[in-house]
Amino acid sequence: MLKFLLAGLLLSSGAALAADQTLVVYNWAEYLPKKVLQQFTQETGVKVRYSTYESNEAMYAKVKTVKGEGYDVLVPSTYYVDRMRREGLLQKIDKSRLTHLDNLNPRLLNQPYDPQNDYSIPYLWGTTGIAYDAAKLPPGQLTRWADLWEPAYKNKLLLLNDMREVFSMGLKLLGHSINTTDENQIRAAYEKLAELMPNVRIFDAESPKTKFLAREVVAGMLWNGEAYMAGRENAHIKYVYPQEGPMMWMDSLVISAGAKNVDGAHRFIDFVLRPDIARQIGEEIGYSSPNLAAIQLLPETVRNNPTVYPSDEDLKNAEFQADVGAALPIYDQYWQRLKTRR
């Protein structure tokens, strides 16, 4: 009898430990409302240890070093989902455990970076375009990426501290694919971007909107969600889809290959897919939600805001970023050289 009692106590103790197991989420800075994390813990009892990064490269380097151990849920962009799944840094998602999967827009599923969405679930998507301070610049003055090269913007611009985004701008301007692996085209983009450096005041990817709000810059490249959040604080901050075409990206929820709390990771992903939760995220963060049910819950001022939900015309020259494979070190070589030009 005592043996059975002890066994029962051990089982119940193990269950309690499992229930209390912490979930480790590694995400972009300013990309998930604290109240969502708090609500998840309140509803599930699963505690969350949350940390942030400011670039895919930084996230990838850290996760690769530890082979994914120490992390449960990650939020890489399109081309890094592709790379990480091929390198064995991600594990397959059991979609049978996701009760809210049907809320996702089918047009955003089964993309080349993860054809069956076996490893990734869309979280937020968006664009990279031009933001400017309308209190300092008249509407219509900035309509193209090429306009940023004008001498009038000397030491007045912000560029994202993101290698692929910056090179995508240069490649777009020259009429090349943002996913080129041709070193000649990458070099040409570098040379064009080097001409822009006198106009660049700062590189930032952690909270670039704050530089606009503090009026440290008058214009520059910005993610649409950052522009939306900045515009809520200062209506003079405007967002433009460049004529050459904006960049498009999808950030997805994935489970690290070294995840210790796989159950918690599935519960967290399904929680984020709930329409009420996805609405909270979309409304506060300001990026485009892939969750059709959540979009219907958004206020019209958000749902009909072209900064958040662009038209087909806005996206006619847009391009999704893809993995450039063996060409990545070439980009990095020129990126490091570019940043020393300032």
RASULCOR-V561794 format. One record per pair of residues at least 12 apart in sequence whose C-alpha atoms are under 7 Angstrom apart, sorted by the first residue. I is the first residue (numbers start at 1). J is the second residue. If there is no record, write none. Layout:
BEGIN
I;J
I;J
END
This chain:
BEGIN
19;45
19;46
20;45
20;46
20;47
21;46
21;47
21;261
22;46
22;47
22;48
22;49
23;46
23;47
23;48
23;49
23;72
23;261
23;264
23;265
24;48
24;49
24;50
24;71
24;72
24;73
25;48
25;49
25;50
25;51
25;71
25;72
25;73
25;74
26;50
26;51
26;52
26;71
26;73
26;74
26;75
27;51
27;52
27;53
27;74
27;75
28;52
28;53
28;54
29;52
29;53
29;54
29;206
31;285
32;281
33;281
54;205
54;206
55;162
56;76
67;89
67;258
68;89
68;256
68;257
68;258
68;259
69;258
69;259
70;258
70;259
71;256
71;258
71;259
72;255
72;256
72;259
72;260
72;261
72;262
72;265
73;253
73;254
73;255
73;256
73;265
74;253
74;254
74;255
74;256
75;251
75;252
75;253
75;254
76;251
76;252
77;249
77;250
77;251
77;252
78;113
78;249
78;250
78;251
78;321
78;322
79;113
79;321
79;322
79;323
80;323
81;113
82;113
82;114
82;323
83;323
88;257
89;256
89;257
90;119
90;254
90;255
90;256
90;257
91;119
91;255
91;256
91;257
92;118
92;119
93;118
93;119
97;266
98;270
99;270
100;270
100;273
100;274
101;273
103;291
103;292
103;293
104;290
104;291
104;292
105;290
105;291
105;292
108;290
119;254
120;252
120;253
120;254
121;252
121;253
121;254
122;250
122;251
122;252
122;253
122;290
123;251
123;252
123;253
123;290
124;250
124;251
124;252
124;287
124;288
124;289
124;290
125;249
125;250
125;251
125;287
125;288
125;289
125;290
126;224
126;248
126;249
126;250
126;287
126;288
127;223
127;224
127;246
127;247
127;248
127;249
128;221
128;222
128;223
128;224
128;246
128;247
128;248
129;221
129;222
129;223
129;224
129;240
129;241
129;242
129;246
130;220
130;221
130;222
130;239
130;240
130;241
130;242
131;219
131;220
131;221
131;222
131;227
131;237
131;238
131;239
131;240
132;218
132;219
132;220
132;237
132;238
132;239
133;218
133;219
133;236
133;237
133;238
134;236
134;237
134;238
135;236
136;218
143;240
143;242
143;243
144;242
144;243
144;244
145;169
145;173
145;242
145;244
146;173
149;196
153;199
154;198
154;199
154;200
155;198
155;199
155;200
155;201
156;199
156;200
156;201
156;217
156;218
156;219
157;199
157;200
157;201
157;202
157;217
157;218
157;219
157;220
158;200
158;201
158;202
158;203
158;217
158;219
158;220
158;221
159;200
159;202
159;203
159;204
159;220
159;221
160;203
160;204
160;205
160;221
160;222
161;203
161;204
161;205
162;205
163;335
167;189
170;189
170;192
170;193
171;189
172;244
173;244
178;321
179;321
179;322
179;324
181;324
181;327
186;331
190;334
190;338
194;338
194;341
197;341
197;342
198;342
209;226
209;227
209;230
213;230
213;234
224;287
224;307
224;308
225;285
225;286
225;287
225;308
227;239
228;286
228;307
229;286
239;307
241;314
244;317
245;315
245;317
245;318
246;315
246;317
246;318
247;318
247;319
247;320
248;318
248;319
248;320
248;321
249;320
249;321
253;269
275;293
275;294
276;294
278;291
278;294
279;294
279;295
279;297
279;298
283;298
286;308
287;308
288;308
288;309
END
